[in-house]
Amino acid sequence: MLRHEEKLSVCSKLSYAIGGAPNQVASSATAFFLQIYLLDIAQITPFHASLVLSVGKACGAIADPIAGFFISKSKWTKIGRLMPWILGCTPFIMASYFFMWYLPPFITGRVVWHLAFYSLFQALTTLFQVPYCALTMFLTPDQKNRDSATAYRITVEALGTLIGATLQGQIVASAHASKHCSQNSSVGFLNSSSLQQNSSGILSLTHGRNVYMIAAGVIGGIYLFGIVILFFGVKEKDDPYALSSDKTVPFFKGLRLTMKCGPYMKLTASFLLISTAVQLKQGNFVLFCTHAVNLRSHFQNLVMTILVSAVLSMPFWQWFLKRFGKKEAAVGISWMIPFVIMLVTVPKLTVAYAAACVSGLSIAASLLLPWSMLPDVVDHFRLQNPHSTGHETIFYSSYVLFTKMSAAIGLGISASSLE
């Protein structure tokens, strides 16, 4: 029987979920707007913009095993073993995110500037995400409570993705609108208004720099709000399975043990393939609707439909997990397949919206299921290795690395297919 103090309250679950939302808000804003910022505001070449994005992502992937290595060696403190990492890296995340959107006064070193701070931001968010995700194991020993906390987290993170894209878009929209207006107004007056065009371009660039800085400050404030809620609303508990005589397993030995864990490897392999497929679908759905079926004017609404559908369906999937089981819920990931095929064969607006709505349902299932099953795999490992402790962050950092690999594989397949 679970003791009352071990049960998670709704307040604790919400606090845990809100703590991770800022990362999704910032990641969503970066995914949607960093490239256009680098091209239009920072005015660097497309090659250098792609270099900034690819190297930054690589730094985030490299940071996963490094984060797992150092966190696995952490000692228990008054506020826990994982919480100090979360608290400690948050101020640096806020600073790197702010300076990533700052336009330096010099021109020749802008590529290096944005590359450095974007890479630092990716590495620091990894240092935040790994202990934050692993914190699920130390909220409560009860599986149902952990599953519920995971559902809260995934729901709020999906909502954070929606908020990030919407908030950033609303703040910076005028920057790109004014730029295009200034360009169009000069047509037909090239001989008489070149000076006005130059001054208008300078004003437009200044305005763009200012609104992007405002957006960076707002999202930095969301980070501060989230970490305060997490710290005061969540209490990290010591490992309930650890024996007093147990010693922390060395990182590389723990890594070898996790790679020999059959359930973990099956879970990782299956969701690596599923995540790659979902990444391909997400990345090409808007492109297909925009260029192949001439629904350019609807692409923003289609993206919003996918995100809203994913957020609203999270409670349904959590109920489904409890009622029918986790393996049965995996069928929901395939629901989008017939609708996507229907959209290819019948490229109509109504079919596109139906495909977007069902895709949101499938994406929600693909997000919730692996993070709900991962704690069960860790529990299985603990039962098989009762004297092995400190391996939770190894499991989580490895899985985060594999999810980033799936994104890279998806991008590579997509790019090669579009050639």
Secondary structure, 3 states (H helix, E strand, C coil): CCCHHHCCCHHHHHHHHHHHHHHHHHHHHHHHHHHHHHHHCCCCCHHHHHHHHHHHHHHHHHHHHHHHHHHHCCCCECCECCHHHHHHHHHHHHHHHHHHCCCCCCCCCHHHHHHHHHHHHHHHHHHHHHHHHHHHHHCCCCHHHHHHHHHHHHHHHHHHHHHHHHHHHHHHHHHHHHHHHHHHCCCCCCCCCHHHHHHHHHHHHHHHHHHHHHHHHHHHHHHHHHHHHHHHHCCCCCCCCCCCCCCECCHHHHHHHHHCCHHHHHHHHHHHHHHHHHHHHHHHHHHHHHHHCCCHHHHHHHHHHHHHHHHHHHHHHHHHHHHHCHHHHHHHHHHHHHHHHHHHHCCCHHHHHHHHHHHHHHHHHHHHHHHHHHHHHHHHHHHHCCCCECCHHHHHHHHHHHHHHHHHHHHHHHHHHHC
